[in-house]
């Protein structure tokens, strides 16, 4: 398995501000992802966090809105920029192990007022 | 692309009842299949998995069998408890691309 720590676990933010979410994994992993889970919905992949290079974004997500860093194989950050109430969601960090299993952090619950 | 379809709507049932949640998939190649569970206020946890046809994944009394002929991976539990109340997601991994179903809310009433 993998132990994944996310910070903050929850936050309440004002419209127009930005928030950075941190994800720390207890072992080196090649593939790290960021997902969004809107209230009562399934998971939507935002991007793949690539170590040492720019993240790979899914359709509908752009770097200016969701900049991602991945300085090494155990750490990544996701920033939600210029937030609006529509950004209120749970943001989940996940890692893919060699077994093909995807493990998730506890999530960061973001409320934008 | 690959996709996962779960049955529509929440599932409400009484304690000790039999639970089935249907999951079918569309994929090229031979994906691995998973069930994840999300308890209230928590992240997703891997419940069980199956990596090839006819494999049966099991954990905590839950079971699911990888059926290639029907492209299905239905989740079952013979006797549910109140503590099984959660959202259950079916997922597949095809070439390190994961697809998730929409999830099913399960509510177990005492």
Boltz contact constraints between the chains, C-beta under 6 A:
constraints:
  - contact:
      token1: [A, 42]
      token2: [B, 100]
      max_distance: 6.0
  - contact:
      token1: [A, 42]
      token2: [B, 102]
      max_distance: 6.0
  - contact:
      token1: [A, 42]
      token2: [B, 103]
      max_distance: 6.0
  - contact:
      token1: [A, 43]
      token2: [B, 100]
      max_distance: 6.0
  - contact:
      token1: [A, 100]
      token2: [B, 32]
      max_distance: 6.0
  - contact:
      token1: [A, 100]
      token2: [B, 93]
      max_distance: 6.0
  - contact:
      token1: [A, 101]
      token2: [B, 46]
      max_distance: 6.0
  - contact:
      token1: [A, 102]
      token2: [B, 98]
      max_distance: 6.0
  - contact:
      token1: [A, 104]
      token2: [B, 43]
      max_distance: 6.0
  - contact:
      token1: [A, 104]
      token2: [B, 44]
      max_distance: 6.0
  - contact:
      token1: [A, 105]
      token2: [B, 43]
      max_distance: 6.0
  - contact:
      token1: [A, 106]
      token2: [B, 43]
      max_distance: 6.0
  - contact:
      token1: [A, 107]
      token2: [B, 43]
      max_distance: 6.0
